[in-house]
């Protein structure tokens, strides 16, 4: 008798949990990320980002950009063991994160997954949202529209031989 009750109870509970899950809004736009690293950088970046605008019943709008499939490619002739990636984004109104850093140690925890010359690696995780910008609906609708962007580059790279590569922060004013 217990086994016959387990499935219906599980379906009821899972249905209630599913109904409480707040779905994300539909994407407003999907666009290519912009690699702003120096030409001498040992890494190049590619991938896409998605813009979201979530209109709430309380007459507010939250907007943000999520990095999708951001990946780094080792274009040097050395093995990369650690990198610090800097990401800035702007929404459809030129606003966005001040700065997001991903510190990626490819050797910890084991196994060592160092990035060999020519190899690609996902960075930052899929759909990692930046901070959300909130406005009233009227403010949001009256803002000037600009092209949404996600800018990415490595500010620090450590190689297996102990040498490093660094470049300054991306401090360009928005809108880009």
C-alpha positions in Angstrom: 0.0 0.0 0.0 2.9 2.4 0.8 4.4 2.0 -2.6 1.1 2.8 -4.3 1.0 6.1 -2.4 4.5 7.2 -3.0 4.1 8.2 -6.7 0.9 10.2 -6.3 2.3 12.0 -3.2 5.6 12.7 -5.0 3.7 14.1 -8.1 1.6 16.4 -5.9 4.7 17.7 -4.0 6.8 18.2 -7.1 3.9 19.9 -8.8 3.5 22.4 -5.9 7.3 23.0 -5.9 7.3 23.6 -9.7 4.4 26.1 -9.4 6.3 28.1 -6.8 9.4 28.3 -9.0 9.7 31.9 -10.4 10.5 31.6 -14.1 13.0 34.0 -15.7 11.6 36.4 -18.1 12.1 35.8 -21.8 15.4 37.1 -23.2 15.2 40.6 -24.7 18.3 40.1 -26.9 21.3 37.8 -27.4 24.6 39.2 -28.6 28.3 38.3 -28.9 30.6 39.2 -26.0 33.4 41.8 -26.7 37.0 40.8 -26.0 38.7 44.0 -24.9 42.1 42.4 -24.1 45.3 43.7 -25.5 46.6 42.2 -28.7 49.5 40.7 -26.7 47.2 38.9 -24.3 47.8 35.2 -23.9 44.0 34.7 -23.9 41.2 35.5 -26.3 37.6 35.4 -25.3 34.4 34.4 -27.2 30.8 33.5 -26.5 27.4 35.1 -26.2 25.5 37.1 -23.6 21.8 37.6 -23.1 19.9 40.7 -22.0 16.8 40.4 -19.7 14.3 43.0 -18.6 11.8 41.8 -15.9 8.7 44.0 -15.5 7.2 43.5 -12.0 3.6 44.0 -10.8 4.9 46.7 -8.4 5.7 49.0 -11.4 9.4 48.4 -11.4 11.7 46.9 -14.0 14.9 44.9 -13.3 17.4 44.5 -16.1 20.6 42.5 -16.4 23.0 40.7 -18.7 24.0 37.0 -18.3 27.1 35.6 -19.9 26.4 32.5 -21.9 29.1 30.1 -22.9 31.9 32.6 -22.3 35.1 30.9 -23.1 38.8 31.6 -23.1 41.3 30.3 -25.6 45.0 30.0 -24.8 46.8 31.7 -27.7 50.2 31.6 -26.1 52.9 28.9 -26.3 52.8 28.4 -22.5 50.6 26.4 -20.2 48.2 28.6 -18.2 47.5 27.6 -14.5 45.6 30.6 -13.2 43.7 33.5 -14.6 41.7 36.5 -13.4 39.0 37.6 -15.8 37.3 41.0 -15.7 33.8 41.4 -16.9 31.7 44.6 -17.4 28.3 44.7 -18.9 25.8 47.3 -19.9 22.1 46.8 -20.4 20.0 48.3 -23.2 20.2 51.7 -21.5 23.9 51.9 -21.0 23.8 50.9 -17.3 25.4 47.8 -15.8 27.9 46.3 -13.5 30.8 48.2 -12.2 33.1 45.1 -12.2 32.9 41.4 -11.9 36.1 39.3 -11.4 36.4 35.6 -11.9 39.5 34.2 -10.2 40.1 30.8 -11.9 42.8 28.5 -10.5 43.0 25.6 -13.0 45.2 23.5 -10.6 42.9 23.5 -7.5 41.2 21.3 -6.5 43.0 18.5 -8.2 43.1 17.2 -10.9 45.3 19.8 -12.6 43.3 21.2 -15.5 45.8 23.7 -16.7 45.0 25.3 -20.1 47.4 24.0 -22.7 48.4 26.1 -25.8 45.4 26.2 -28.2 42.9 24.8 -25.7 39.6 26.5 -24.9 37.9 26.6 -21.5 34.5 28.0 -20.3 34.9 30.9 -17.8 32.4 32.4 -15.4 29.8 29.7 -15.8 26.8 29.7 -18.1 24.1 32.2 -17.3 26.0 33.9 -14.5 24.0 37.1 -13.9 25.6 40.4 -13.1 23.9 42.7 -10.6 20.4 43.7 -11.6 19.6 47.4 -12.3 16.2 48.5 -11.0 14.0 51.4 -12.2 10.4 52.4 -12.1 8.6 51.4 -15.3 8.4 55.1 -16.3 12.1 55.7 -15.7 13.0 52.6 -17.6 10.8 53.4 -20.6 12.2 56.9 -20.8 15.9 55.9 -20.8 17.8 56.3 -24.1 18.4 52.9 -25.8 21.9 51.7 -26.5 23.4 48.5 -27.7 23.7 46.0 -24.8 27.3 44.7 -24.4 29.4 42.4 -22.2 33.1 43.3 -22.2 35.6 40.7 -21.1 39.4 40.3 -20.8 42.1 38.8 -18.6 43.7 41.2 -16.1 46.1 38.5 -14.8 47.5 35.2 -16.2 49.9 32.9 -14.4 51.8 30.3 -16.4 53.1 26.9 -15.3 56.7 28.2 -15.3 55.7 30.9 -12.7 55.8 33.8 -15.1 52.8 36.2 -15.3 51.0 38.5 -17.7 48.9 41.4 -16.5 47.0 44.3 -18.1 45.1 47.2 -16.6 41.4 47.2 -15.8 38.9 48.2 -18.5 37.8 51.6 -17.2 36.1 53.0 -20.3 33.0 55.1 -19.6 29.6 53.7 -20.4 27.7 53.8 -22.7 30.3 52.1 -24.9 
